[in-house]
């Protein structure tokens, strides 16, 4: 039995490849894509991501924890009213803890304003607060007389220093990378949904569009029937008694001349 020409085989194989690609594209579920887009849009409507909210809570914890330690220190050293007047009204850089409390207030205001109100997506604000905190505490520890005032002379500077650097680490390694990853996922999902909407025809595709009737036994043996047969260099339709390029036995008239 004669084989099909090379160009016809290439055309058939290309058609099959296009058919498979089309099926793969339509295997995308638009409902799932829309559900993902709505979930990401819901996060945007909330105004602040979960990881950023956690960061803001930690900044608030920083302020409250330092305030609590300072109040305990005031109560231990002779009563809150007396010590508060001494440390605030008669402020002394070398012996007062009031400036460490103000440092916590400074970190809270800058970070909440930058990352909760303005929703900044850069590290410069937390870098500023950490640099100021680190420099101030290092100078105060070197020049002041806090170590002669008991355990709080060690606790408050160390706690403030550690909390400031935890805030920097949390923002730089957790908040910003996760938000950037969520933005990339949203762009990918939106792009996929737009492509699926452009490729999918209205009303979808029916199974009949991809149905190919099975080859009969007579056709597989080369017996002429009412269907279209392909021979080397010709098209033969025996039901009409016409051919293009001659029949399998060299007979046949060009189409339209019979």
C-alpha positions as CSV (number, residue, x, y, z in Angstrom):
1,X,0.0,0.0,0.0
2,X,1.4,3.4,-1.0
3,X,2.4,5.8,1.8
4,X,1.3,9.4,2.2
5,X,3.5,12.2,0.9
6,X,5.9,13.8,3.4
7,X,4.2,17.2,3.2
8,X,0.8,15.7,3.9
9,X,2.2,13.7,6.8
10,X,3.7,16.9,8.2
11,X,0.3,18.7,7.8
12,X,-1.5,15.9,9.6
13,X,1.0,15.8,12.5
14,X,0.8,19.6,12.8
15,X,-2.9,19.4,13.0
16,X,-2.7,16.8,15.7
17,X,-0.3,18.9,17.7
18,X,-2.5,21.9,17.5
19,X,-5.4,19.8,18.6
20,X,-3.5,18.6,21.7
21,X,-2.4,22.2,22.5
22,X,-6.0,23.4,22.3
23,X,-7.1,20.7,24.6
24,X,-4.4,21.6,27.1
25,X,-5.4,25.3,27.0
26,X,-9.1,24.5,27.6
27,X,-8.2,22.2,30.5
28,X,-7.7,25.4,32.5
29,X,-10.7,25.9,34.8
30,X,-11.8,29.6,34.6
31,X,-13.8,29.2,37.8
32,X,-10.6,28.3,39.7
33,X,-8.8,31.3,38.2
34,X,-11.5,33.7,39.1
35,X,-11.6,32.3,42.6
36,X,-7.9,33.0,43.0
37,X,-8.2,36.5,41.6
38,X,-11.1,37.3,44.0
39,X,-9.0,36.0,46.9
40,X,-6.1,38.2,46.0
41,X,-8.4,41.2,45.4
42,X,-9.9,40.5,48.8
43,X,-6.5,40.8,50.4
44,X,-6.0,44.1,48.6
45,X,-9.3,45.4,49.9
46,X,-8.3,44.6,53.4
47,X,-5.6,47.2,53.0
48,X,-2.8,45.4,54.8
49,X,-1.4,41.9,54.5
50,X,-1.4,39.5,57.4
51,X,2.4,39.5,57.7
52,X,2.5,43.3,57.8
53,X,-0.2,43.3,60.5
54,X,2.0,40.9,62.5
55,X,4.9,43.3,62.1
56,X,2.8,46.2,63.4
57,X,1.7,44.2,66.4
58,X,5.3,43.4,67.2
59,X,6.1,47.2,67.0
60,X,3.3,47.8,69.4
61,X,4.6,45.1,71.7
62,X,8.0,46.8,71.6
63,X,6.6,50.0,72.9
64,X,4.4,48.4,75.6
65,X,7.2,46.1,76.8
66,X,9.7,48.9,77.2
67,X,7.1,51.0,78.9
68,X,6.3,48.2,81.3
69,X,9.9,47.7,82.2
70,X,10.3,51.4,82.8
71,X,7.3,51.6,85.0
72,X,8.6,48.7,87.1
73,X,12.0,50.5,87.3
74,X,10.2,53.6,88.6
75,X,8.3,51.7,91.2
76,X,11.4,49.8,92.4
77,X,13.6,52.9,92.9
78,X,11.5,54.7,95.5
79,X,7.9,55.1,94.1
80,X,6.5,56.1,90.7
81,X,5.8,59.7,91.5
82,X,9.1,60.5,93.1
83,X,11.2,58.7,90.5
84,X,9.2,60.0,87.6
85,X,9.8,63.6,88.7
86,X,13.4,62.9,89.1
87,X,13.9,61.2,85.7
88,X,11.6,63.4,83.7
89,X,11.6,66.9,85.3
90,X,15.3,66.6,86.4
91,X,16.4,64.6,83.5
92,X,20.0,63.4,83.6
93,X,21.5,61.6,80.5
94,X,23.9,59.6,82.6
95,X,21.4,58.2,85.1
96,X,17.8,58.4,83.6
97,X,15.9,55.7,81.8
98,X,13.4,58.2,80.4
99,X,15.3,58.5,77.1
100,X,15.1,54.8,76.5
101,X,11.4,55.0,76.8
102,X,11.3,57.9,74.4
103,X,13.4,55.8,72.0
104,X,10.7,53.2,72.0
105,X,8.1,55.8,71.3
106,X,10.2,57.1,68.4
107,X,10.4,53.6,66.9
108,X,6.7,53.1,67.3
109,X,5.7,56.3,65.6
110,X,8.1,56.0,62.7
111,X,7.3,52.4,61.9
112,X,3.6,52.6,62.3
113,X,3.4,55.7,60.2
114,X,5.6,54.2,57.5
115,X,4.3,50.6,57.3
116,X,0.7,50.8,58.6
117,X,-0.5,54.2,57.5
118,X,1.6,54.9,54.4
119,X,2.1,51.1,53.6
120,X,5.7,51.7,52.6
121,X,7.4,48.8,50.8
122,X,11.0,49.7,51.5
123,X,13.4,49.0,54.4
124,X,14.7,52.6,54.8
125,X,12.3,53.4,57.7
126,X,13.2,50.4,59.9
127,X,16.8,50.9,59.0
128,X,16.6,54.5,60.3
129,X,15.0,53.5,63.6
130,X,17.4,50.6,64.1
131,X,20.5,52.8,63.4
132,X,19.3,55.6,65.7
133,X,18.5,53.1,68.5
134,X,21.8,51.2,68.2
135,X,23.9,54.4,68.1
136,X,22.1,56.0,71.0
137,X,22.2,52.9,73.2
138,X,25.9,52.3,72.5
139,X,26.8,55.8,73.5
140,X,24.6,55.8,76.6
141,X,26.0,52.5,77.8
142,X,29.6,53.7,77.4
143,X,29.1,57.2,79.0
144,X,26.2,56.7,81.5
145,X,26.2,55.2,85.0
146,X,23.3,52.8,84.4
147,X,25.2,49.7,85.5
148,X,25.6,51.0,89.1
149,X,21.8,51.3,89.5
150,X,20.9,47.6,89.6
151,X,19.6,45.0,87.1
152,X,17.5,47.6,85.1
153,X,20.8,49.2,84.0
154,X,21.4,46.1,82.0
155,X,17.9,45.0,81.1
156,X,16.4,48.1,79.5
157,X,19.3,48.9,77.1
158,X,19.7,45.2,76.1
159,X,16.0,44.7,75.5
160,X,15.7,47.8,73.4
161,X,18.6,46.9,71.3
162,X,17.3,43.4,70.7
163,X,13.8,44.5,69.8
164,X,15.0,47.0,67.3
165,X,17.1,44.4,65.4
166,X,14.2,41.9,65.5
167,X,12.0,44.5,63.8
168,X,14.6,45.0,61.1
169,X,15.0,41.2,60.5
170,X,11.3,40.6,60.5
171,X,10.5,43.3,57.9
172,X,13.5,42.5,55.6
173,X,13.2,38.7,55.6
174,X,9.4,38.2,56.2
175,X,7.2,41.1,55.3
176,X,8.7,42.5,52.1
177,X,9.6,39.1,50.5
178,X,6.1,37.6,51.2
179,X,4.3,40.6,49.9
180,X,6.4,40.6,46.7
181,X,5.7,36.9,46.2
182,X,1.9,37.5,46.6
183,X,2.1,40.3,44.0
184,X,3.9,38.0,41.5
185,X,1.3,35.3,42.1
186,X,-1.5,37.8,41.4
187,X,0.0,38.9,38.2
188,X,0.5,35.3,37.0
189,X,-3.1,34.4,37.8
190,X,-4.5,37.4,36.1
191,X,-2.4,36.8,33.0
192,X,-3.5,33.2,32.8
193,X,-7.2,34.1,33.2
194,X,-6.9,36.7,30.4
195,X,-5.3,34.2,28.1
196,X,-7.9,31.6,28.8
197,X,-10.7,34.2,28.2
198,X,-9.1,35.1,24.8
199,X,-8.6,31.5,23.6
200,X,-11.8,29.9,24.8
201,X,-14.7,30.5,22.2
202,X,-18.1,31.6,23.4
203,X,-20.2,28.8,24.6
204,X,-17.2,26.4,25.0
205,X,-16.3,23.5,22.8
206,X,-18.5,20.5,22.3
207,X,-17.3,16.9,22.2
208,X,-18.5,16.7,18.5
209,X,-15.9,19.2,17.5
210,X,-13.2,16.7,18.4
211,X,-15.0,13.5,17.3
212,X,-13.2,11.4,14.7
213,X,-15.1,8.4,13.4
214,X,-13.2,5.1,13.5
215,X,-11.8,3.7,10.3
216,X,-13.7,0.8,8.9
217,X,-12.2,-2.5,7.9
218,X,-12.9,-1.9,4.2
219,X,-11.3,1.5,4.2
220,X,-8.2,0.1,6.0
221,X,-7.7,-2.4,3.1
222,X,-8.0,0.3,0.4
223,X,-11.4,-0.7,-0.9
224,X,-13.2,2.2,-2.5
225,X,-16.2,3.5,-0.7
226,X,-18.2,6.7,-0.5
227,X,-15.6,8.4,1.6
228,X,-12.6,10.5,0.5
229,X,-9.5,8.5,-0.3
230,X,-6.0,9.9,-0.6
231,X,-3.5,8.4,-3.0
232,X,0.0,9.7,-4.0
233,X,-0.5,12.9,-5.9
234,X,-4.3,12.8,-6.2
235,X,-7.6,13.1,-4.5
236,X,-10.2,10.4,-5.5
237,X,-13.8,10.6,-4.9
238,X,-15.3,7.4,-6.4
239,X,-18.9,8.4,-5.6
240,X,-18.6,11.3,-8.1
241,X,-16.4,9.4,-10.5
242,X,-13.8,12.2,-10.5
243,X,-10.3,12.5,-9.5
244,X,-7.5,15.0,-9.2
245,X,-4.3,13.8,-10.9
246,X,-5.8,10.4,-12.0
247,X,-7.1,7.4,-10.3
248,X,-5.1,4.6,-8.7
249,X,-5.1,2.8,-12.1
250,X,-4.3,5.9,-14.1
251,X,-7.9,6.5,-15.1
252,X,-10.2,9.3,-14.1
253,X,-10.9,12.7,-15.4
254,X,-10.0,16.0,-13.9
255,X,-12.7,17.4,-11.7
256,X,-15.3,19.4,-13.7
257,X,-14.4,17.9,-17.1
258,X,-16.7,14.9,-16.9
